[in-house]
């Protein structure tokens, strides 16, 4: 398996796993508010990462000063990203969220290709344009306005490429597990502090009611998917990675139909078609 093919396989797996995030989170948000949902999910992830680091005795990677700046920045950005998504999910559907967050590709293209040094071909640009058309169809079916939830997730999509850039830089010096453990360990006390100040404290019963979904979120999304994400960034470009991940709305709409009973509207279906086609062209 070539490195390029390996990176693309990782990207498809990431799209599948990330498509579960809005659906799993909706089940948790019924009983627990967004900040506590995020805090509990990364607590589960921390347990897994600390166990791996203890087993491999790789604590020395935390002392690599060259990676500190990027790891601190990505900790800030990733925390804001997930908080915005979880807050937004309270006001919109899982399907809409998956489509809006796919706009991270456009911000990636804007940051790193239009204004950056990463260059793309005309075919790639056409693919990005198609994806933009698909997203606009879904986001603004009747008028140019966003509801509160869609707007919050739109802000998260703007932040996503910045997270990836800092992760890519940090990965040069330390392993993926160190990057992810660092950001979760640093973020957790701040998230908890804001959660206790701003939200209703969940009871033990509240947590037990959704413990299975918290475990799934922590392991599938915040451990396995993120490990794959950091490794994929080490193999393929940020824009190309986001292009593959843009298949996520298709997976989410299908899963949401079977699990949540959310029926995709004709507007969503119409918008997904150019997104899939655009993803194909941009990854050629």
C-alpha positions in Angstrom: 0.0 0.0 0.0 1.4 3.4 -1.0 1.5 6.3 1.4 -1.0 8.2 -0.7 -3.4 5.3 -0.8 -2.9 4.8 3.0 -3.8 8.4 3.6 -6.9 8.2 1.5 -8.0 5.0 3.3 -7.5 6.8 6.6 -9.6 9.8 5.3 -12.5 7.5 4.4 -12.4 5.8 7.8 -12.4 9.3 9.4 -15.4 10.3 7.4 -17.3 7.2 8.6 -16.4 7.7 12.2 -17.0 11.5 12.2 -20.4 11.0 10.6 -21.4 9.3 13.9 -20.5 12.3 16.0 -23.7 14.4 15.6 -25.9 11.3 16.0 -24.1 10.0 19.2 -24.0 13.6 20.6 -27.8 14.1 20.1 -28.4 11.1 22.4 -26.1 12.6 25.0 -27.5 16.1 24.8 -30.9 14.8 25.8 -29.6 14.3 29.4 -26.4 16.4 29.6 -25.6 19.9 28.4 -22.9 20.6 25.8 -19.9 21.6 27.9 -20.3 18.6 30.2 -20.8 16.4 27.2 -17.5 17.5 25.8 -15.7 17.2 29.2 -17.0 13.7 29.8 -16.1 12.6 26.2 -12.5 13.8 26.5 -12.2 12.3 30.0 -12.9 8.9 28.4 -10.3 9.7 25.7 -7.8 10.8 28.3 -8.0 7.4 30.2 -7.3 5.6 26.9 -4.3 7.9 26.0 -2.8 7.8 29.4 -3.0 4.0 29.5 -1.2 3.8 26.1 1.5 6.3 27.1 2.1 4.4 30.4 2.3 1.1 28.4 4.7 2.5 25.9 6.5 4.7 28.5 6.6 7.6 26.1 6.1 10.5 28.6 9.3 12.0 27.4 7.5 13.3 24.2 5.7 15.9 26.4 9.1 17.5 27.0 9.7 18.2 23.3 9.6 22.0 23.5 9.5 22.5 19.7 5.9 21.1 19.7 4.5 23.1 22.6 3.5 26.2 20.7 1.5 24.3 18.1 0.0 21.9 20.6 -1.2 24.8 22.7 -2.8 26.6 19.7 -4.5 23.5 18.5 -5.8 22.8 22.0 -7.5 26.2 22.0 -8.9 25.8 18.5 -10.1 22.2 18.9 -11.8 23.1 22.2 -13.7 26.0 20.6 -14.6 23.8 17.6 -16.2 21.0 19.5 -18.0 23.4 21.9 -19.4 25.3 18.9 -20.6 22.1 17.3 -22.2 20.7 20.5 -23.9 24.1 21.1 -25.1 24.2 17.5 -26.5 20.7 17.6 -29.1 21.9 20.1 -30.7 24.0 17.4 -30.2 22.1 14.2 -30.3 18.5 12.8 -27.5 16.0 12.6 -27.8 16.1 8.8 -27.4 19.8 8.6 -24.5 19.8 11.0 -22.6 17.2 8.9 -23.1 19.3 5.7 -22.1 22.6 7.3 -19.0 21.3 8.9 -17.9 20.0 5.5 -17.3 23.7 4.6 -14.0 23.3 6.4 -12.8 22.2 3.0 -13.5 25.7 1.6 -11.8 27.4 4.4 -8.9 25.0 4.0 -8.8 25.8 0.3 -9.0 29.6 1.1 -6.3 29.6 3.8 -3.8 27.2 2.3 -4.4 27.3 -1.5 -5.7 30.8 -2.3 -3.7 32.7 0.2 -1.1 30.0 1.0 1.6 28.1 -0.8 -0.3 24.9 -1.5 -1.3 25.0 -5.2 -4.1 23.0 -6.8 -5.0 22.3 -10.4 -8.0 23.7 -12.3 -9.8 20.3 -11.8 -9.3 20.6 -8.0 -10.6 24.1 -8.1 -13.7 23.0 -10.0 -14.2 20.3 -7.4 -14.1 22.9 -4.6 -16.6 25.0 -6.5 -19.0 22.1 -6.8 -18.8 21.4 -3.1 -19.5 25.1 -2.4 -22.6 24.9 -4.6 -23.8 21.8 -2.7 -23.3 23.4 0.7 -25.1 26.6 -0.4 -28.1 24.6 -1.7 -28.4 22.9 1.7 -27.6 25.9 3.9 -29.8 28.5 2.1 -32.7 26.7 0.4 -35.1 29.6 0.6 -33.3 32.7 1.8 -29.8 33.8 2.8 -30.1 33.3 6.5 -28.8 30.8 9.1 -30.5 29.6 12.2 -28.5 29.8 15.5 -27.4 26.2 15.4 -26.2 26.4 11.7 -24.3 29.7 12.4 -22.4 28.1 15.4 -21.4 25.1 13.3 -20.4 27.4 10.4 -18.0 29.1 12.8 -16.6 25.7 13.8 -16.0 25.0 10.1 -13.9 28.2 9.9 -11.8 27.0 12.8 -11.2 23.4 11.6 -8.4 24.0 9.1 -6.4 26.0 11.8 -6.6 22.9 14.1 -5.2 20.7 11.3 -2.4 23.0 10.4 -1.1 23.1 14.0 -1.5 19.3 14.3 0.5 18.8 11.1 3.3 21.0 12.5 3.3 19.3 15.9 3.4 15.9 14.3 6.8 16.6 12.9 8.2 16.5 16.5 5.9 14.1 18.5 3.5 11.2 17.9 -0.2 11.5 17.3 -1.1 10.0 20.7 1.0 12.7 22.5 -0.6 15.5 20.5 -4.1 14.2 21.4 -3.3 13.5 25.0 -1.7 16.9 25.5 -4.7 18.8 24.0 -7.2 16.8 26.0 -5.3 17.1 29.3 -4.8 20.8 29.0 -8.3 21.5 27.8 -10.2 19.4 30.4 -9.9 21.7 33.5 -10.9 24.8 31.5 -13.9 23.1 29.9 -15.0 21.7 33.3 -14.6 25.2 34.9 -16.8 26.8 32.3 -19.3 23.9 32.5 -19.7 24.2 36.3 -20.2 27.9 35.9 -22.5 28.0 32.9 -24.5 24.8 32.9 -26.8 22.6 35.0 -24.6 20.0 36.8 -25.7 16.5 35.6 -26.7 14.0 38.2 -25.1 10.6 38.4 -28.3 9.2 37.0 -28.1 11.6 34.0 -24.6 10.4 33.3 -25.5 6.7 33.7 -28.4 7.1 31.3 -26.1 8.1 28.5 -22.8 6.4 29.7 -22.8 4.1 26.7 -22.9 7.0 24.2 -20.3 9.0 26.2 -18.0 5.9 25.9 -18.7 5.7 22.2 -18.0 9.4 21.7 -14.8 9.2 23.7 -13.3 6.1 22.1 -14.6 6.3 18.5 -14.4 10.0 17.9 -11.9 11.4 20.4 -9.4 8.5 20.2 -9.6 6.4 17.1 -10.8 9.0 14.6 -8.4 11.7 15.9 -5.5 9.3 15.8 -6.3 8.5 12.2 -6.7 12.2 11.5 -3.3 13.2 12.8 -1.6 10.4 11.0 -3.4 11.2 7.7 -2.2 14.8 8.0 1.3 13.4 8.0 0.7 11.7 4.6 -1.7 13.9 2.5 -2.4 17.6 2.3 -4.9 19.3 4.6 -7.2 20.3 1.6 -7.2 16.8 0.1 -7.9 15.3 3.5 -10.9 17.6 4.0 -12.1 16.7 0.5 -12.3 13.1 1.4 -13.9 13.8 4.8 -16.6 15.8 2.9 -18.2 12.5 2.2 -19.3 12.6 5.8 -22.7 14.3 5.1 -23.8 11.4 3.0 -22.9 8.9 5.7 -24.6 11.0 8.4 -27.8 11.5 6.4 -28.1 7.7 5.9 -27.3 6.9 9.5 -29.6 9.6 10.8 -32.5 8.2 8.7 -32.1 4.7 10.2 -31.2 5.7 13.7 -33.0 8.9 14.4 -35.7 8.7 11.8 -34.5 12.0 10.2 -35.7 11.9 6.6 -33.5 13.8 4.2 -35.2 16.6 2.4 -35.0 16.9 -1.4 -32.9 20.0 -0.8 -30.4 18.0 1.2 -30.2 15.3 -1.4 -29.8 17.9 -4.2 -27.0 19.5 -2.3 -25.2 16.3 -1.4 -24.8 15.4 -5.1 -22.3 18.2 -6.0 -20.6 17.7 -2.7 -19.8 14.1 -3.6 -18.8 15.0 -7.2 -16.6 17.8 -5.9 -14.9 15.5 -3.5 -14.1 13.2 -6.4 -12.6 15.9 -8.5 -10.6 17.5 -5.7 -9.0 14.2 -4.8 -8.0 13.3 -8.3 
